[in-house]
């Protein structure tokens, strides 16, 4: 990794929890919403694909919702940040990160044995959306190194027979998402839309699939970031930005 990369410490609560972020690997509302939607259990064997700075695992560990977490990312910079956070917060016994392509995961990660996989994937197909000239940011936003099929295939391989896969995505791709999840035997079970205000169209959809499950889906009430104040504050927890939303 380029040792000149600048990073900073981002607080996660008022009690000293933090993680390191950089220009290329920070986080936003999507990741916090996904961490909450995934509804992890302490007994879960949990993996976050495309973990970036590790925001989803570190939020779950902060809230003691999981006992251990694994992250995977193709970016050396992302893995460096996540590792540094784990080391400086004495979480190396609870968090492991792999620098790997999800199309070629190492055997040490374990296949068919995990109960929860999350992913905040690239939202745009390679030919759509304005492509960032920065190759790292382009990879994070566009399906250059990681397509929806790649994500779903990796999740299927990692999960046990009743495992759950949770991700966030753009609502305009929902038809494709549901179709492909079924094709990969990750049957869609829960959906939730997120909007800024109820009169505006959703900007995000959260989807949960269950491996080798029967069909049948629950559509949860839409979440408005400005009108569901109590729930949004609960999702943000003690993260400092949660107190500047309104």
Secondary structure, 3 states (H helix, E strand, C coil): CCCCCCEEEEECCCCCCEEEEECCCCCCHHHHHHHHHCCCCCCCCEEEECCCCCHHHHHHHHCCCCCCEEEEECCHHHHHHHHHHHHHCCCCCCEEEEECCHHHCCHHHCCCCEEEEEEECCCECCCCCCCCCCHHHHHHHECCCCCHHHHHHHHHHHEEEEEEEEEEECHHHHHHHHHHHHHCCEEEEEEEEEECCCCCCCCEEEEEEEECCCCCCEECCCEECCCCHHHHHHHHCCCHHHHHCC
